[in-house]
Amino acid sequence: MTDNSQHIAQLLMQFHGIDVSPFDETFLEKSLQNRIDEINCLTHEDYYVFLRKNKKEGTRFLHSLFICYSEFFRNALTFGVLEHIVLPALIAKKINAKQKEIRIWSAACAAGHEAYSVAMLLEELKNGDANKFSYRIFATDQSQAQINEAQKGHYADTALNNLTIKRLNKWFAKHGNSYTIKPELKMHIDFSVFDLFNPESNAPPASIFGDFDLVICANLLFYYKPEYQKTILAKTNKCLAKGGFLMTGETERDILSKNDYNEVYLQSGIFQKQ
């Protein structure tokens, strides 16, 4: 991080109480340059002066760091492996062990797309048999605003491109040009605010003890420096049940491989701890 960027980071900590040092430096510098260009500042020094005088700009810059973009069934291969290999294997394992509940943590869930996508798959695998197995999805994000959006489950039609017509009709109610998740899909999902860097807790409080069969931590790790990636992975690893799976984004596969995780299906982004 350049000296000018460090001064800006110190100012953000002073005025907003947010430490931006965990973020990957390339990502941080790019985000900073985007804000400088957006408000037509000429240099980092000019932006620093502007930031000192304009607290709202600090809020805008911080918001730009916390990427909230997501999609339903975002990666076709990943969700295909989840649907046809991983989830059926977990269901069979639970039935054989006479343990019916599958426990899933969707970390950094944003507006809930991933949690709802997995819930759809599990409901389809139940095939109407409520006694076959049960499941609980704990979906967390550090942003209360994102959790509020996820709980509402209200999406513009442009956000539904990856959904089949069958899933759209079954799980959504249409309202003009937008759609809302039906209540029956929300029944097994617990949404809550959770900070992955909080040293006092390894898992969402609502989950009590973690012990997750699947943790979804996708499209998050590459925003942080390697030492903070390790912090997140250490936390999720502590929460995984024996033989549990960790699902990540397709661009983060190398990060997991370098941290002793074994990809269960090539290019899938779904791993098990070695």
N, C-alpha and C positions, 0 to 999 in steps of 0.2 A: 504494500500500500504506500502511495506517495505521501510526502510530508503534508501536502495540502489536503489529501483525502483523510489523513489521520486527524488533522485539525477539525475537519467537518464531522468525523466520527465522534470526536470528543464533544463537539457542540451538541450533537444529537443526544449523546448521553446526558449532558448537562441540562438541556432543555426538555427532553422527552423521556429520559430514564431508560432508553433502549440501547443496548450494546450491539453494534453491528459487526463486531470483530469476528464472530463465528462464520460469517458469510465468506464464500469463495471470493478471492480478491478480484479475479477477472469479472465475475458477475457483479460485484460491488462497483467496480470502476465503470462498467458498461451502464449500470443503472444510474450512476451519478452523472455520466456524460449525457444520458437521455434526458435527465431533468435539466441539466445546463442548457442543452439545445432547445428544450421545450419552452423555457422562459427567456431564451435569447441572451443568456449571459455569454461573455467572451472567454472568460477564464475560470479556473477553479477558485481563484482569489475573489473574483467578482461574485461568484455563487456563495462563497463563505460569508461575504458582507451582506448579501441579500438574505441569507439564512438567519443571520443574527437579528435582522430587523423584521422577519416575517415567519412567525411560528407555524402558520398554516402550511408553508412550503415544507417545513420539516416533516409535518404529518403526511404530506403528499409523497415525499421521497420515501419515507418509511413504508407507506402502503405499497409503493412500487416494488419493494423488496419481497413482500409476502405474496408470492404468486398463487392465485386462487383458481386458476383455470383447470377444468377437468371435463370429462365426458363420460357418458354411459358406455360400457364395454369398450374402453378406450383403445386397447390393443387386442385385435381379433385373435392372434395366436395365443396370447396369454390367457384370455378368457376361454378360448377353446380347450386349452390344456386343463384349465380349472374345471370346466364343465364336464369333460369326458374322462379325465384321469384323476386329478387331485381330489375333488369333492366326492366322487363315487368311492375312492379308496378310503377316505376319511369316514364316510357313512358305513362302509362295510366293517371297518375297524371298530367303530363305536358299537355297532350291532353285535359283533362277535364278542366284544368285551362287556356286553350288556350295560353300556353307558350311552345313553341316547343323545345327550346334548353336545353339539358342535359349537365351539367357542371361537369367535373371530374378532380381531381388533383391526379396524380401519383407522390407521394413524394419519394425521393431516388430511382429513376427509373432505376439506373444502365444503362445497355445497351439497355433498352427499351422494354424488353420482356413483362412486365405486361401491359404497355400502348398499345402495339400492340395487345395483347390478348383481352383486353377489346374492342378495336376498331373492331376486328373481330366479337365479339359477337353483338355489336351494328349494324354493317352492316348486319349481318344475321337477326336480329330482324326487320330491315327496310324491308327486303325481296324485295329489288329493288324499293321500294317506297320512292323516295327522299323527298317527301313532308310530309311523315308521322311524322317525327321529325328530328331535327338536334342535333349535339353534338359537344363539344369541349373538348379535353383532354389536360390538362397542365401537362407536364411531366418534373420533375426537378431532379437535382442531384447536389451535391456540387462539383463534379469533372467535369471539362471541358472536359477531355479525355473521360469520360463515355458518356457525352452528344454528343460528336462528333461521338462516335460509334453508339449511339442510332439513330442519324440523318441519318447515312449511312444505317442502317438497314441491315447489311451484317452479316450472321451467318454461321458457319460451320454446316455440316449436323448432327453432334453429338448433336447440341443444339436444335434439332427439334423433339426429341423423343415423346413429349406429343401431337404433332399435328396430326390430322387426315389427311389422304391422300387428302380428299376433300379440307380442309383448306390449305394444303401445295400447292396444284395445283392452287387454286384460288388466293392466296395472295402473293406467292413467285415466283421469277424468278430464275431458276437454272443456276449456273455457275460452271461446274465441280463438285467438292465435297462441294460446298457452295451454299447458297441461299440468295437472296436479296428481301426485302419487296418491293412490287409494289407501285409505286407513289400514286395510288388512295387511299391506306390505310393510307398514311401519311398526307393527305389533312386536316384532322381535329385534328391533334396533333401538339402542340407547345412545342418544347424542349428548355429548358433554364437552366442555372446554378442558384441554389438557396441554401442558407445556412439556415437550419432550426433553427439555434441558433442565427440568426441575429435579434437583438431586434428591429430593425427599420422597419421590414416588417413582416406581418402575412401571406402573400400569394404571389405567383409568380407575379411579376410586370405586366406580359402580361395579367393576369386574371383581373387586375384592382381592383376588389372589392371582389374576392373570391366567396362566395355564392355557394359553391359546393354541388351538390346532392350526390356525392360519393368522399371520399378521400381514397386513397390506401396508407397505411403506413405499409408495411409488411416486416417482418424479419429485422427490424431495431432497435426497442425499446430495445430488450434484450441485445444489446451491450453497453447500457448506464446505469448509476446509476439512482436510482428511481427519484431523484429530476430533472434529465434531461429528463427522460421519461415524467414527468409531464409537463415540458416546451414544449416538442413536442406536447403532447396531448392538452395542452391549446391553442397552435397555431392552430392546425387542428380543434379544436372545434369552435374557433372563425370564421373559414372559412366555416363551414358547414351551409348549408341552413336548415331551419326548417324541421325536419323529415328526414334529410340527414343521410347517412350511412358512417361508417368508417370500412374499411377492413384491417385486420392485418394478421400476420402469425399464423399458428396453435400453435406454441410454445409460443405465446404472449397473448393468450386468457385470462390467469389469470391476466395479467397486466391491461387489459381493464376492466375486471370485478371488480377489486379493485379500479378502478377510475370511478365508477358509470355509466358504459356503459352496455347496455342490449344486449346480443347476440340474434339476430333475429331468428336463426335456430341453434339448438344444434350442437356444434363442427365445425360450419362453419367458424368462425373467422370474421364474419360480424356483426357489432354492430350498435346500435342507442343509442344516449345519452338519459339517463333516465330523 
